Amino acid sequence: MRKKSREINVFSLSFIDVFCCALGAMILIFVLNSRALTGHVKSAVGKYRQESVKAEEQRDQARVSRDQAQQSREEAEKSRNDALKARDLAEKAEQKALLNEKMALLAREQALEEKKSQEKARQEVEMARLRIESLLLEVQKNKLKLERINNSLQGKNKQLSQKNRNLKKMIDERHLQNEQLQKFLTENERLSQTSESLEAEKDSLRQSIDLLQKEKDKAEKEKERLTRWFHENEKEKKDMSSLYEEEQARTSDLEKRLTQKQNELRAKEKQIEKKEALISQREKEILQQEKLVKHLNEQLEEKGEASLFGIKLNYHRIAFLVDKSGSIIQNKWKEEVISTCEQILEHCQVDEFSIIAFSSDMKLFPSSKGTMVAGNKENKKKAIRWLSTTSKVRFGGFTNVNEALRMAYENYGNLDAIFLLTDGLPAIPGKKSEDLQKQIEDYIQKQVSKKIPTRIITIAIGYPPIDKFPPLRGKSHEEVRKYIEKNADQYGAIYRYLHKISKMTGGQYLGR
């Protein structure tokens, strides 16, 4: 009987011990798996959130790119409008028309570049959408894994419940055994010592049962903690689902807005195409006008107007200083002087003008010093008739350029330009030509230092006086020209000072 009692006690304690170890190992494995799963889920959620933030930044960049593209299109449209206005003025200025054409081409290239950048932004948005879809697939995979883990947890919970029932059954059987043992002790008084030892063993068994009960309580608490963790994961899963739905809604809204912007872009492109067609039509008109201008220029060249090219012919107030010295008559350049003055007046748009015919004396048109006449056709014709009438303007005398320049600067106020028509160096009896040139240069320099904006346009008439160069008497103009080219060093100073005084005032030098 004693051996049977010991075998039963040893079997029960070993079984309980093994069962507790197995249960502890299962709980440990379950906790480790749960922590690993929690870390994996958290890392996946963090990665998803980072990708969502990156996608949002890319969308913001796409919006900025679209805004810049819209602004660039507006600027391009404004540039084309400016180009149209500039082409309307091309009938009067060929250089402005060419410049506006370049501006239109540049605006068109900018529009194409902005279109490329818009296409690139759309591709980046599409790539971001694909990334989001891949992240959503990964979240769905994690969701399936979580469901499988949840099912496994539920199965383990069922197994734990079954083991708890088995343990309870074993405890009940243990109680029955104890009752049988108690009956056996009452029936056999001779085994009192054995009974005491059994009582001690019973106490130890109770302690073991208490320890097992504590382990059971710990298991229950762990179960509750795992249940809470499961509910928290369920909540986090719902939050992730809501985030996914919000992100999907944002993506859908972004795609709608992108489609709308693309439609607006197409509409703008159609408008640009229409405007480009108008520009092309306007360019054809400009080409026709340019051909007409070229034809008119050719006609002007045929009429001997080549010397007018390069001269600004739009002024407010101008004065003509016309050389009427004896060398003009001697070299038969009177008609050349008058025709040059007439051609400039004919093509010049001017509000007021006057003429100072200078030599040893001064003749003025109009006759009062310091007065000017309106630049209409009638007054221009009167001025040419006055200059051509010998009784009013008698050619002869010395070349007194100094006095004529002083009179123009000091008696006619602020002039836009002074046209100086002369055939050579200044000449006054008793004075050297070099000194007279120096006086002219010093006087002009003083006016320039006063910031007087008057420009001097010097027009050299004919060639050096023939009386100073006897080999030229009786020669034709062609022979004179060849002689001048061959002997330029002898009289280069005649024209050098005309270049200098025109350059000092920012004017021009022309030869006739």
KOLPA-834280 format. One record per residue (C-alpha): residue in one letter; x, y, z. Coordinates in steps of 0.1 Angstrom, whole numbers, padded with zeros to 4 digits, always signed. Each point is the difference from the previous one (the first is absolute). Layout:
<sites>
aXYZ...
</sites>
This chain:
<sites>
m+0000+0000+0000r+0028+0024+0008k+0016-0006-0034k-0033+0006-0018s-0004+0033+0018r+0035+0011-0009e-0005-0010-0037i-0032+0020-0002n+0015+0031+0017v+0031-0001-0021f-0020-0004-0032s-0023+0029+0008l+0028+0024+0010s+0021-0008-0031f-0030+0004-0023i-0008+0034+0016d+0036+0010-0002v+0003-0010-0037f-0033+0016-0008c+0011+0033+0017c+0033+0000-0019a-0018-0006-0033l-0026+0026+0007g+0028+0025+0009a+0019-0008-0032m-0032+0005-0021i-0007+0033+0017l+0036+0011-0005i-0001-0009-0037f-0034+0017-0004v+0013+0032+0017l+0032+0000-0022n-0021-0005-0032s-0024+0027+0011r+0028+0025+0006a+0017-0008-0033l-0033+0004-0018t-0006+0033+0018g+0034+0013-0010h-0006-0011-0036v-0034+0017-0002k+0013+0032+0016s+0029+0001-0025a-0023-0006-0029v-0024+0028+0013g+0030+0024+0004k+0012-0008-0035y-0034+0005-0014r-0003+0034+0018q+0034+0010-0013e-0010-0009-0036s-0033+0019+0006v+0019+0031+0011k+0023-0003-0031a-0030-0004-0023e-0015+0031+0016e+0032+0020-0006q+0001-0012-0036r-0036+0011-0005d+0009+0034+0015q+0029+0002-0024a-0023-0009-0029r-0024+0027+0010v+0028+0026+0001s+0012-0012-0034r-0035+0004-0014d-0003+0035+0015q+0033+0009-0015a-0011-0015-0033q-0032+0021+0001q+0019+0031+0008s+0024-0007-0028r-0029-0005-0024e-0014+0034+0011e+0034+0016-0005a+0002-0017-0034e-0034+0013-0009k+0009+0035+0011s+0033-0003-0020r-0020-0010-0031n-0024+0030+0005d+0031+0022+0003a+0013-0016-0031l-0032+0008-0019k+0001+0036+0011a+0036+0002-0010r-0008-0014-0034d-0027+0026-0005l+0028+0026+0004a+0023-0019-0024e-0013+0020-0030k+0020+0029+0014a+0031-0018+0013e+0014-0032-0014q+0024-0006+0029k-0028+0001+0026a-0020-0026-0021l+0030-0024+0000l+0005+0004+0037n-0036-0007+0007e+0001-0031-0022k+0030-0013+0021m-0020+0007+0032a-0030-0020-0014l+0023-0030-0009l+0016+0002+0035a-0035+0000+0016r-0010-0030-0021e+0031-0019+0011q-0007+0008+0036a-0036-0013-0005l+0014-0033-0014e+0024-0003+0030e-0028+0006+0024k-0021-0026-0017k+0029-0025+0004s+0003+0009+0037q-0038-0005+0003e+0003-0035-0016k+0029-0008+0023a-0021+0011+0031r-0029-0022-0012q+0024-0030-0003e+0013+0007+0035v-0036+0000+0013e-0007-0033-0018m+0032-0015+0016a-0011+0012+0034r-0035-0016-0006l+0017-0033-0009r+0021+0001+0032i-0031+0006+0020e-0017-0030-0016s+0030-0022+0007l-0001+0012+0037l-0037-0008+0001l+0006-0035-0013e+0027-0004+0027v-0025+0012+0026q-0026-0025-0012k+0026-0028+0002n+0008+0011+0036k-0037+0000+0007l-0003-0036-0012k+0030-0009+0021l-0017+0016+0030e-0032-0019-0007r+0020-0033-0002i+0017+0009+0033n-0033+0008+0016n-0015-0033-0011s+0031-0018+0014l-0004+0020+0032q-0036-0011+0002g+0010-0036-0005k+0026+0002+0027n-0026+0016+0023k-0022-0030-0007q+0028-0024+0008l+0008+0019+0032s-0037-0002+0010q+0000-0037-0007k+0032-0005+0021n-0016+0021+0028r-0030-0024-0001n+0023-0030+0001l+0019+0015+0029k-0033+0006+0019k-0010-0036-0007m+0034-0012+0013i-0004+0022+0031d-0035-0016+0005e+0015-0034-0004r+0026+0010+0025h-0027+0010+0025l-0016-0034-0005q+0033-0017+0006n+0004+0020+0032e-0034-0011+0012q+0008-0036-0007l+0033+0005+0018q-0018+0015+0029k-0024-0030+0001f+0029-0023-0002l+0018+0017+0030t-0032-0002+0022e-0002-0037-0008n+0037-0007+0006e+0011+0016+0033r+0033-0019-0002l+0012+0023-0027s-0001+0031+0021q+0036+0008-0007t-0006-0005-0037s-0030+0023+0004e+0021+0027+0015s+0024-0003-0029l-0029+0001-0024e-0013+0031+0017a+0034+0016-0005e-0001-0010-0036k-0035+0013-0002d+0012+0033+0013s+0028+0001-0025l-0026-0009-0027r-0022+0028+0011q+0030+0024-0002s+0006-0014-0035i-0037+0006-0008d+0003+0035+0013l+0030+0006-0021l-0019-0014-0030q-0029+0022+0008k+0023+0030+0000e+0014-0011-0033k-0036-0003-0012d-0007+0035+0012k+0030+0013-0018a-0011-0018-0031e-0034+0016+0003k+0016+0034+0004e+0022-0007-0031k-0031-0011-0018e-0017+0033+0009r+0031+0020-0011l+0000-0019-0033t-0037+0006-0004r+0006+0038+0006w+0029-0001-0025f-0022-0017-0025h-0027+0026+0004e+0026+0028-0003n+0013-0016-0032e-0036-0002-0013k-0004+0038+0008e+0033+0007-0017k-0011-0021-0030k-0032+0021-0002d+0021+0032+0002m+0022-0012-0028s-0031-0009-0020s-0014+0035+0005l+0034+0015-0010y+0000-0021-0031e-0035+0011-0009e+0010+0037+0006e+0032-0005-0021q-0020-0016-0027a-0025+0029+0000r+0028+0025-0002t+0016-0019-0029s-0034-0001-0018d-0004+0038+0006l+0035+0006-0012e-0006-0020-0032k-0032+0019-0006r+0018+0033+0005l+0028-0012-0022t-0025-0009-0027q-0016+0034+0003k+0033+0017-0003q+0009-0021-0030n-0033+0010-0017e+0008+0037+0009l+0035-0005-0015r-0015-0014-0032a-0024+0029-0002k+0029+0024+0005e+0020-0018-0026k-0029+0004-0025q-0001+0037+0008i+0038+0002-0005e-0004-0018-0033k-0026+0025-0011k+0022+0029+0011e+0029-0015-0017a-0021-0002-0032l-0008+0037+0005i+0037+0007+0005s+0008-0020-0031q-0025+0020-0020r+0013+0032+0015e+0036-0010-0009k-0011-0005-0036e-0015+0035+0001i+0033+0013+0015l+0020-0017-0027q-0023+0017-0026q+0006+0033+0018e+0038-0007+0001k-0001-0007-0038l-0018+0033-0005v+0025+0018+0022k+0029-0016-0019h-0016+0010-0032l-0003+0036+0012n+0036+0000+0012e+0011-0012-0034q-0020+0029-0015l+0016+0024+0024e+0034-0013-0009e-0007+0005-0037k-0009+0036+0008g+0033+0006+0017e-0013-0003+0036a+0027-0024+0012s+0016+0026+0022l-0032+0003+0021f+0003-0036+0012g+0012-0002+0036i-0012+0035+0009k-0027+0004+0026l-0029+0019-0017n-0024+0005+0030y+0006+0032+0021h-0017+0026+0020r+0023+0031-0008i+0029+0001-0024a+0022+0026-0017f+0018-0002-0034l+0034+0017-0003v+0005+0004-0038d+0034+0009-0014k-0004+0028-0026s+0037+0009-0003g+0017+0008-0033s+0015-0035-0003i-0036-0014-0004i-0005+0022-0031q+0035-0005-0013n-0003-0038+0001k-0037+0001-0013w-0014-0016+0032k-0028+0024+0006e-0026-0023-0015e+0015-0029+0020v-0004+0020+0033i-0036+0010-0008s-0011-0035-0012t+0015-0016+0032c-0018+0025+0022e-0032-0006-0020q+0002-0038+0002i+0006+0001+0038l-0029+0024+0005e-0023-0021-0022h+0005-0032+0019c+0005+0014+0034q-0029+0001+0026v+0007+0032+0020d-0022+0023+0021e+0022+0032-0005f+0030+0009-0021s+0022+0029-0011i+0028+0006-0025i+0032+0019+0006a+0018+0006-0033f+0036+0010+0010s+0031+0015-0016s+0014+0034+0006d-0035+0011+0010m-0030-0019+0014k-0034-0005-0018l-0029-0013+0021f-0033-0018-0008p-0022+0012+0015s+0016+0034-0001s-0003+0007+0038k+0029-0013+0021g-0010-0028+0024t-0034-0007-0017m-0011-0032-0016v-0028-0012-0023a-0023-0030+0002g+0013-0031-0019n-0029-0002-0024k+0003-0006-0038e-0008+0036-0008n+0028+0015+0022k+0024-0026-0013k-0007+0011-0036k+0003+0036+0010a+0034-0007+0016i+0014-0017-0031r-0013+0029-0023w+0017+0025+0024l+0033-0019-0001s-0002-0002-0038t-0008+0037-0006t+0032+0018-0007s-0014+0034+0010k-0006-0013+0035v+0029-0024+0005r+0032+0010-0019f+0027-0026+0000g+0036+0013+0005g+0024+0010+0028f+0019-0020+0027t-0010-0031+0019n-0009+0014+0034v-0012-0032+0017n+0009+0013+0035e-0026+0028-0001a-0027-0022-0014l+0004-0026+0027r+0000+0027+0028m-0032+0015-0015a-0017-0034-0001y+0009-0010+0036e-0007+0035+0016n-0030+0013-0019y-0022-0030-0008g-0003-0017+0034n+0003-0037+0005l+0002-0017-0034d-0002-0037-0007a+0025+0002-0029i+0021+0024-0021f+0005-0010-0036l+0034+0015-0012l+0004+0000-0038t+0034+0012-0010d+0027-0007-0026g+0031+0003+0022l+0020+0016+0028p-0011+0033+0018a+0017+0031-0015i+0001+0036+0012p+0025+0026-0012g+0029+0005+0023k-0005-0032+0020k+0015-0034-0004s-0024-0029-0009e+0016-0021+0028d-0009+0027+0026l-0035+0003-0013q-0005-0038+0003k+0014+0001+0035q-0025+0027+0009i-0029-0020-0014e+0010-0031+0019d+0004+0019+0033y-0033+0017-0004i-0018-0033-0008q+0017-0017+0030k-0014+0027+0023q-0035-0006-0013v+0004-0037+0005s+0013+0005+0035k-0032+0020+0007k-0019-0032-0010i-0017+0017-0030p-0014-0029-0020t+0003+0016-0034r+0017-0023-0026i+0020+0013-0029i-0004-0018-0033t+0028+0010-0024i-0006-0004-0037a+0031+0005-0022i-0009+0015-0033g+0022-0008-0030y+0038+0000+0002p+0028+0024+0011p-0001+0034-0017i+0015-0002-0034d+0018+0034+0003k+0022-0015+0027f+0009-0029-0022p+0008+0013-0036p+0004-0035-0015l-0038-0004+0006r-0011+0030-0022g-0021-0011-0029k-0002-0036+0011s-0031-0021+0003h-0013-0011+0034e+0012-0035-0007e+0035+0013-0008v-0001+0021+0032r-0011-0030+0021k+0029-0021-0014y+0025+0028+0007i-0013+0004+0035e+0004-0037+0007k+0035+0001-0013n+0010+0032+0019a-0021-0004+0031d+0028+0009+0024q+0001+0036-0014y-0035+0010+0011g-0013-0028+0024a-0005+0027+0027i-0028+0016-0021y-0023-0028+0010r+0016-0012+0033y-0014+0028+0020l-0035-0007-0013h+0002-0036+0013k+0013+0013+0034i-0027+0026+0007s-0028-0024-0009k+0015-0027+0022m+0004+0024+0029t-0038+0005+0001g-0010-0035-0008g-0010+0010-0036q+0008-0014-0034y+0023+0008-0029l-0011-0004-0037g+0016+0008-0033r-0018+0014-0031
</sites>
